[in-house]
Amino acid sequence: MKKLALLLAAGALSMTTVMANAADKVTLQLKWVTQAQFAGYYVAKDKGFYKEEDLDIEIKPGGPDIAPAQVLAGGGADVVLDWMPSALATREKGVPLVNIAQPFKSSGMMLTCRKDSGIKTPADFKGKTLGVWFFGNEYPFLSWMSKLGIATDGSANGVKVLKQGFNVDPILQKQAACVSTMTYNEYWQIIDAGLSADDLVVFKYEDQGVATLEDGIYVLEDNLKDAAFKDRMVRFVRASMKGWKYAEANPDEAAEIVLENDASGAQTEKHQKRMMGEIAKLTAGSNGALDPADYERTVATLLAAGSDPVITKAPEGAWTSEITDAALK
């Protein structure tokens, strides 16, 4: 009997030790499918950077029917990736997203046009059909058109907006003169489909003065009141940025890691390595801390959307440096 009691006590002690040593779980919801756009997180998991921070990370791929903010609000994730225009619009609508880190310093968003459409400058957009992503991705475009004074109602002096799927078919099939593209993804899909760079005219949002922040890390405001949650986020951001810097320095290896995590098998080595090279240009210069000037530029761009602004007033409490201050010290 005494021996049994000792065994039970030892078992209980062992279980207590296991529980005490269990890593803290964090669920990350991506904005899109598994690809090099999110390489830093996959690298951090593969290289053990999260494990070093005593974190057990689940990375959930996104897709066309997945809205990160909705997943977060519904309790399906602890932290999500989103573009700031979408996050600020969502916050104004009542879901209190807060940016806790900003791995992407530059914007990769572009409008790519067929040269044979006659478009040479933005003034030539009038009367044309332009492919635009929605689900929160339309906000930078609408702000740009407002800045240009071009209506988006399909009128003769305006543009017709084609709700573009997450592909480049409209420009290939001449359904649209221009389509939305990213420097690291859809532009190269057009090239791979047979059009050459000489066939295209590209307008980078950065060059047009309407670039907004992309791929930031967001959580719910109320969760930041919990000290244990904040501690997990400090460790998560620190490990994630370590992953991003490793990916920048080792782009081919990072792409391979992404491919190993692509359960769909839809990605190719050529495309992912090319994508990672372009992504590294967007994360370069960021240590994860949000630059207040970049934030203010984004807000100003969104407020300048004429009669139909993306947000109606400057947000309050939409970002905090508290997590990166602790993570980077």
Secondary structure, 3 states (H helix, E strand, C coil): CHHHHHHHHHHHHHHHHHHHHCCEEEEEECCCCCCHHHHHHHHHHHCCHHHHCCEEEEEECCCCCCCHHHHHHCCCCCEEEECHHHHHHHHHCCCCEEEEEECCCCCCEEEEEEHHHCCCCHHHHCCCEEEECCCCCCHHHHHHHHHHCCCCCCCCCCCEEEECCCCCHHHHCCCCCEEEEECCCHHHHHHHCCCCHHHEEEEECCCCCCCCCCCEEEEEHHHHHCHHHHHHHHHHHHHHHHHHHHHHHCHHHHHHHHHHCCCCCCCCHHHHHHHHHHHHHHHCCCCECCCHHHHHHHHHHHHCCCCCCCCCCCCCCCECCHHHHHHHC
